[in-house]
């Protein structure tokens, strides 16, 4: 190593730094500034000093400050809080941290590492254990006897004389102890008294006491949520793997390809058919031949940029795959060019290995065909031996584990409900783009860039959405084919369109007025750039098939969800909690599903249209929201970042049978133009998904 490079490495090692562990498994070292009062801003937004990839972190989540030789942290009133030793910090209060103490921000871990000169000891990294866990527990080894203590020379002390009065006091104490034991054995202080004592409870950090303004206990909306019984069967994680595609590609560095080795790309999808999470990591995969030759996944030795150029973009490490969830994976293996009979192996901690047959892969043939050689020409050039050889026995592949008979199967969504198309918006870091997800196949197709908040017309022939494109800014309607687009409202603050039951008009939320009031405005669905008619104050309008409108109250319509006609008449209260938003009406007009932060986390709730029979449908630590009904009312789709990735999920109307439909290309949460553009962009709580047959 050159002398200058060596000095640079030593200089970095001598500095204090934060060791940052991101949710996807990536780790980095963040050098700490040395100046007194230095501030480090942490969050998801790009203007932070330490930018987090954690979708559950806030845009501006926390700050660190140097005071003398110590560091302090304070939470910036974030949604999911900042924790030290599992204790949630009070917002805007500086708290001292110590070296090697972990600060938890959502799913990100940050640890202050001192420079080497300041440390009394230096941590030795433990090598990763690559052995496969055995299903048989190891034998219990009896502990070795403790070594005999070395004889200690007794210190000579002056002899103490025990006086008669001291002996008397000791006898009295002994008699009192004996009397207490007799009283206990006779039942005087056991049984009933112990049974009447209250058990000690421990509160989960950040959970709150459950009785704030938005808690379920504080609402008079029916009997509250129904408790879910604990499954009586075994608690199991069941990985179900599917090979989506495989391809042989040359290794190209510089101008010429590697002539002796090549890549094998394998796209897989993993699903959890069990009832507890399991760990999914790309590094858990390997590939082996039938004669026992094993190849490790090679992506960790390839740069991230090069992997993206090659199309290997779904790379996850230490991802908690929740029950019903699924995730794609892009695998890369580097092999000498040849012909192999291969199978893919997935070995996750505490799970039996899963094997999938890849069959016979002739890498030379695949490379020649990819380069333009017709398959017939290649096969004709191959000399087939005429001598008869004794056939070799075929080794049967190890089957993928199946669901044990005793596992409690969740109630599944009706198959008749799992049909149609769901329109949703995905944030790519700069803007939103709309995709159409096919519910039956689980595949998504791109529809329009710089657009969000999609809403299908009642007959499914047209779609309304908010356009972020400067050339078509505002609200648009168009055919689902992408033709016949019309700008029906051209203010950037016009958003969240919903169709009237006959499809002739659009009701939208706008903050276009000078005082930035949230108003509901009605415009024609095929009229170009009209001012519209202001109906009154409110947010997030949704109209059901019956023509009844549900919206989030604002200003003169007060807090909570409200129902009315599509002209904002006959207003009735549904809920009284300000965080209740994103309502959707069931096809029969009887129920309203919505998202809320009643319990300090975005979850999904359902209630009758009169506000009775309130029920909480999700209680996962992840963010669940922007729900919608299936066209027949047999299912509810929603957006969630369960397991660390944003996806569209589905469940029955009572909250059972949760399963993932498809993974979103980006995030559900984003701010076009930055978080300060609150008149037009307020994150995923003002997004929408729409389901049509």
N, C-alpha and C positions, 0 to 999 in steps of 0.2 A: 504494500500500500504506500503511495506517495506520502511524503512527510506532511504536506499541507492537508491532504485528506484525513490523515490520522489525527492531526490537531483538531480538525473540524468535528470529527466523531467524538473525540474526548471532550471538546467544548460543549457539545449537546448533552453529553452524559453528565456533565458537571452542573447543568442547570436544573432548577426546579421545573416540574412539568405536571400536567394533569394526564393521567392514564384514562382514556375514554373507551368504553366498551359499548358499541352501538347494538341495537336490537338484532340486526341481521348477522351478528357475529364478528363484524369488522372491529379491529382495535386500532387506536392511534394515540400518539403522544403529542400533547399540546404544550409548547414551551410557555413558561409563565414570565411575564414582565417583572422587572426588579424594582421599578420605581414605587415610592411610597404613594398609597392611595390609588394604585392602578386598578382599573375596572375591566372585567371580562364579561361581556354580554353573551348569554347563551339562549338559543331558541331555534325554531324551525326556519325563520325568515333569513334571507341572505345577507341582511345588513348586520347580523350578529357577528361577534368575534369568533365564537365557536358555534358553527352551524350544525344542527342536529338533523339526522335523517329519520328520526323517530316520528311516525305519524301521530302519536298520542301526545307529543310535546306541544306546547303552545308556541305561537309565533315569536313572542318575546317572553321566555319562560322564567329565567332567573339571572342573577348577577353574582359574580365573585369579586371580592375586593381585598387588596393587600393592605394590611395595617401592621407596620413594623415587620416582624419576621413571621407573622401568622396570616392566614387567609380566612375570610368570612364569606358567607353565602346568604342571600336573601331571595325569597320567592316573590315573583312579580304578579301575584294574584292569578296564577296559572290555573287552568281548568283541572288538571290532574295532580297538581301539587308537587312539592319538592320534599324529599324525605332524607333524614339522617338516622341511621339505626332503626328503621321502620317507624320513626316518629315524624309526622307531617309538620313542617314548619309553618308558623304563622306568616301570612303575607306581609311584605315590606318591613320585616324585622331582621337585622343582621345577626347571624349566628356563627360563632367560631367553629372551625373545623380543625382537626388534628391530622398530622401526616398519616397516610394510608387509611384514612377513614372514608368510607364510601358515601357519596351523595347520589341519591337516586332521583332521576328526572324522568318520569313516565317509565319507559323500558330501557333507559340509558343509564349506565353506571359511570361515575366520575370519581377518580381517586387522586388525591394530592400525593405525589411522589417527590421527596426531597432530593437535593443533589447528593452525590455519593459522599462528599466530604462531611455532610451534616448527618448522615445515617450512622447509627451505631452498628448495624448489621446490614448486609446486602442480601436481598432475597435470592434464593436459588430456584430457578424455574423447574417445575416438575414435568418430566416428559409425559406426553400424552399416552395413555394406555390404549393400545390398539387391539388388545385381546377381546374376543367375543364373549359376552357374559354367559355363563353356563346356567342352564335351567335347574341344576342340582346345587343346593347350597353347600358351601365348603364345610368340611368337618370342624367341629368346635375343638379348639386346642386349649387344654388346661393351662392356666397361667403359671409361669415359672415362679418358684418361691422367691421371695424377696431376699437379696443378699443380707447376710448378717451384718449388723451395724458394728463399726469399729469400736473397740472399748474406749470409753471416755474417762479420763482421769477425774475422779470425783474431787470437787473443790471442797476444801475444808471450811466449814462454817461453824460459828459458835453455837453450842448446844442451847436449844430453847427449852425452858422449863415450863410445863403445862400446869397452870394453877388449878386448884379445886373448883373455883367458880366457872372456869372455861369448860371443865368437864360437865358441870351441871347444865350449862346452856346447850351443849352438844346433845345430851340425853333428851332434853325437851324437844329440840328440833327433830330428832329421830322419832320420838313418839308421835309428833304431828304428821310426819311423812307416812308412818304406818297407819294412822287413823284415816288419812286421805285415801290410801290404797284400799282399805277395807270398805270405805264408802263407795268407791268406784265399782268394786267387785259386786257390791250389793245392788247395783243398778240405779243408785241415786242420781248420777249425772250423765247418763248415756241416752240411748234410745230416742225418746221423744224430743229432748232438747236438741240433739244433733240433727234429727230429721227436720226440725223447724228452722234450722239455720239456712240463710240464703246462700246459694252457691256464688263463688267469686267468678265474675265474668271478665273477659278481656276483649276490648274493642279493637277492631281492625283499623289500622291507621288510615285516616282519610274517609272513613265510612260515616262519621258523624253519629249523632244519637238517634237519627231516624225520625225526629219529631220537630223538625224545623218547619218553616212556612210551606215548603213544598213536599213534605213527607206524606206518605200514604195515610199514616195515622191521623194527620191533621186535616184530612179531607172528609167531607160528608157526602161521598159519591158512591154509595152502595156499600157492599160488604168488603171491598178490597180484594187483593189478588188471592187466588186459590193456591195453597201450598202444594208443591210438587212432591209426591212420595219418593223416598229413596229407593232405587232399584234393589230388588231382593237378590238378584243374581250376582255373578262375579263382576268386578270392575276391571275391564280389559280395554286395551288399545289394540285395534286390529288394522294394520296397514294393508290397503288394497292398491296394488301398483298396476299401471297400464303403460305399455310402450306405445307412444304416439307415432314416432318415426325414428329411423336410423339412416345415417348417411356416411359414406367414406369420402374424405376430402384430403387433398394434398397439403403438406406442410410447406409453406412458402416464406422464406426469409430473404429479403433482398429481391433479386431478379430471378433466381432459379429455385425450383422446388427440391425438396429432400427426396432423393431417389431410393432410399432404403426404408423410410418410415412414412407413416401417414396417420391422420386423425380418423377416429370413428366418433361421430356425433350422435347422441341418443337423446331424444326428447321423451320425458316420462311425465306421468301425472300420478300423484299419490293422493289417496283419500283415506280418511279415518272412519271405518265402519264400526268402531267400538264406542265405549261410553266414557272414556277418559282420554286426555291428550297424550301424544307421544312426540318425541323430538325428531324433526326432519332436518337432515343436513346433506348437502351434496357430497360431502366427504364420507358419508356412510355408505356410498356406493362403490362397488368394485366389479370387475368383469373377470370371468375365468373360462378356461377351456375345459372340455370334458375329461382331459387327462390331468387336470389339476394345476395348469399354469395360470397364475393370477396376475391381473393388471389393476393398478390403483387408478382412481380418477385423477386426471392430469391437469385439471383446470387451475389448481392452486399454484402451479408453476408457470402459468401464462398470465400476462398482464391483463388487467381488467379492460383496457381499451381494445386490445387485440381480440379478447373474447367477444366483446360487443360487435366488432367488425365481422367476426365469424358467425354472429347470430346467437351466441350462447349468452342470453341475457337473464334467464331465470336461475339465479345462483343464490341459494339460501343456506344459511348455517344457523344451527340452534333455533330453528323455528318451531314453536309449539303448535302442532296441528291439532285443533280442537275437534271433538266429535262432530261428524257430518261435514267437516271442512275438507277441502282439496287444494292442491297447489301443484303448479307445473315445475319441472326441473330440467335444466340443460346440462347434460353430461358430456365430458370430453375425455377420450382415451387415446393414447399414443402407442402405436404398435408397429413392429416391423411388418413390411408389406408381405402378405402371405394369405393362406386360406385357413380359416379357423372355424371350429364348431363351438359357439360361445353361449354363455348364459350370464345374465345380469344378476348381481347379488346386492341386496339391501340389508345392512346389519345395523340396526339402531339399538341404543342402550335399553336393556331390560326387555327386549323383544326377540322372538325367534327369527332367524334369517328368512328372508323372502327371496325366492329364485324365479327368474323369468327367462325363458329360452329365447335366444336371438337367432337360433338356427345356424346354418353354415354361411359364412361371409367370405367371399373371394375378393380380397381388397384390390388385387391387381386388375381384375375384371371390372370392378366398379369404377376404378380410377380411369381406365381406358374408355369406358362408356361415357363417363362424365366429360372426358376430353374430346368426344365426338366420334369415337369408333363404334360403328353399329354392332349390336350384340351378336348378330348372326356372323359377321366377319370375324369377331374375336373367337367365338365358339368353334368356327370352322378351322381356325388356325391352331387350335389346341389339339395335340396328338393324343388320341385315346388309346391306351394300351390294349392289345388284343389278347394277351395272356390272361387266363382265368386266375383269379386270386380268391382265396378263401374269404368269404364275407366276415366282417367283424361284428360283434354284438353291439347293438345300439343301447346306450345307457339312457334309461328313462329320466326325464328331468324331474327334479324335486318339485312337488306341487306347491302353489301358493297357499298359505294357511287359510282355512275357511272359518266362518263364524261358528263358535261353539254353540251347542244346542241350548245351553242354559243362560246365555247372555240375554238380558232384557232388551228386546227389540223395540226401538222407539216407534210411536205412532207416526206413520208416514202420511205425507200430503197426498190427497187423491190424485191418481194419474190423470184424471180428466182436467185437473187444474194446471198440471204441468205442460201447458201448451201455449203457443202464442209468442209474442215479442215484447221484450222490456227495453224501453229507451232509457239511457242513463248518460250522465256527463262525467268525464274523467279529466282531472287536472294534470297537465304535463310539466308543471313547474313554472309556466308562463301564462297559460290560458286553458280554458276548458274546451273539450271536444266531445261531440255526441256520438255514441255507439248504439247499435241495435244488437241486443242479445237474444239469440234464439233459445227459448226456454227448454225445448225438447232435446237439442243437441248439446247445449252448453257452449256454443261458439258465438263469438261477437264479431260484428263487422262495422267498419268505420262508416259514419253517415255524414258529418259535417264538422269542419274545424271552426274554432273560435265561437263556440255556441254552447249553451247549457240550459238547464231548467226545461227539459222537453215535456210536452203534454200532447198525447194523441187526441184527435177529434173523436166524438162519440162513435162514429162509424168506422174509425181506423184508417180512413183514406188520406187524411192530412195530419200534419203535426205543427204545433206552435212551439216556439222556443225563444230564448233571449240570445241576441247576436252581439258578440263583442267586437266584431269586425268593423273598422271605421267606415268601410264602404257601404255597410248595411246595418248601422248601429240601431239598437232598439229591439222591438219585438217583430218576429216574422212568422208567417204561416206559409206552408207549402205542401205539395203532395209528398207522400212518403217515398216516392221515387226520386225526389229532389227537384222536380219541375214545378213551374208556376209559383214561384216565390213572391210574396207580397210583404212589404214593410207596413204593418198596421199601426205601429206607434214608434216614433223615431227618437225618443229621448233615451239616453244611456241609463237613466234611473227607472225606466219602464221594465218591469220584470215579472216573473212568476205567473205566466198566463194560464188560464183555465177556460175551457169551452163551456158555453151554456148547453143545456140538454139537447137543443135542436141543432147545435153546431153553427148557428148564424152569427153569434157574437162571442167576444173574448172579454173576460174580466181579469184585470191585472193589478198588481201592486206598483205604485209609483211614488217616488220622493222628488218629483220634478219641481215642486213649488219652492218659492224662495225661502220659506220657513222650514223646508224639508220634512213636512208632515208626511206620515204614511197614509196615503189615500188609496181607496179601491176605485178603479176607473173602468168604464165599459166602452169598448170599441167594436166596430164591425170586423168580422173575421176575414172579409175579403175587401175591405175598404182601405185605400192607400193613405198612410200617414195622417190619420185623423187625430184631432185633439181628444176626442172622447168625452164622456159625461162622467163627472165626479159623483160617485154614489155616497161616499162618506169615508170615515177613518177606519183603517183596519190593515191587516197584513196577511199574507199567505192564503189567498182564496182558493177554494176547491169546490167544484160543483159535481154532485152525483147524478146518477141516471134519473133520479126522481125530480131533478131540478132544484133541490134544496142546496143552499150554499153553506159551507162551514169555513170559518176564517179565524185568524188570531186577532183578538181584540187589541185596539191601540187608541190612546187618547180618549175620545168621548165614548168609545165602545168598551173601555175598561180592560182589565187584565183577563187572561184565560181565553178559552175557545168559545166561539159564538156560532149560532146557526141563524140563517135568515133566508128570505127569498133572494133571487138573483138581482133584485133591485135594492137590496139592503133594507128591506122592510120585515116586520114581524120578527125582530131580533130576540133570540132566547139564549140564555147562558147554558153552557155545557160544563166548563170547568172554571176555576178561579185562580189558577197558578200561572204566573207570568212566563215561565220557561216552557209551557206547553206550546208546541208549534208543529208545523208540517202535517196538518190533519188530512185524512183521506176517508171518504165515506164509502161504506160497503154498498155493493150493487143494489141490495134491497132497501137501502136508506135507513137501516135500523141501528147501525153501529158506526163509530168513528174511531179510527186507529191514528195514533200520533206519537211524536217523540217528545221527551221531556227530560229535564235534569232535576227532577224532584228529589232524587237520592244522590245528588252530587255527581252523577254520571249520565251520559246520554243513553237512555233506554227507551223501549217501545211499550206503549200502554194502549188499552182499548176500553171503550165505555159505550153505553147506549147513548143515543142522540140526546136524551134528556139529562145525561150526566150520571145516571145510575150504573151500578154494576161495573165499577172501575176495576180493571185488572192489569197488573204488570206482566208483560209477556216475555221480557228478556231481563236477565240480571247478571250477565257476563261482565267482567271488568273491562272488556273492550267497549268501543263506541258503537252503538246500534242506533240507526235512525232512518229518516226519510222513507217511511213505509208506503206501500200501495197495495190495493186488493187485486187479486186475480179477477178476470172478467166474470167468472161464475161465483165468486165469493167464497171459494173453498180453500183459499190460501192467501197468505200475506207475504209479499216480497219486501226486503229491506236491505240497507247497505250496512256493512260492518267491517271493522278492521281486526276481527278475531284472528289470533295467531300472528299478527303483525303485518298482514297484507289486506288491502281493501278489496272487497268482493261483494257480489250480490247473493243474498241468502234467501231462503224461503222457509216458511213454517205454517202450521195449521192455525186457524183463527184463535185457538186457545193457547198458543205458544208452544206446542209440541212439534216433534218431527223436524227440528231445525236441520237443514242441509244446505250446502253451498251450490249455487247454480253455475256461476262463472266468475273468474278473477278479473278485476278491472285493470286496464293497462297502466293506470297511474293512481293518483289519490282522489278520494271523493272530496277532500277538503282543500280549498285554495282561494287565493285572493288576487283577482285580475287587477293589475295596476297598483298592487301594494295594499297593505292592511288599512291605510288611511283613507282609502276611497270607499268609505262606509255608506255613501248614498247609493251605490250600485253593487257593491260586493261585500258580503258578510259571511263568507265561508259556507260550509256544507249545510248549515241549518236553514239556508235559503236556497237549497237545491231541490231537485225533484226527480223522481223516476216515474215512469208511466207504463202500464201493462195493457196490451190489447190482444184480442184473439187473433 
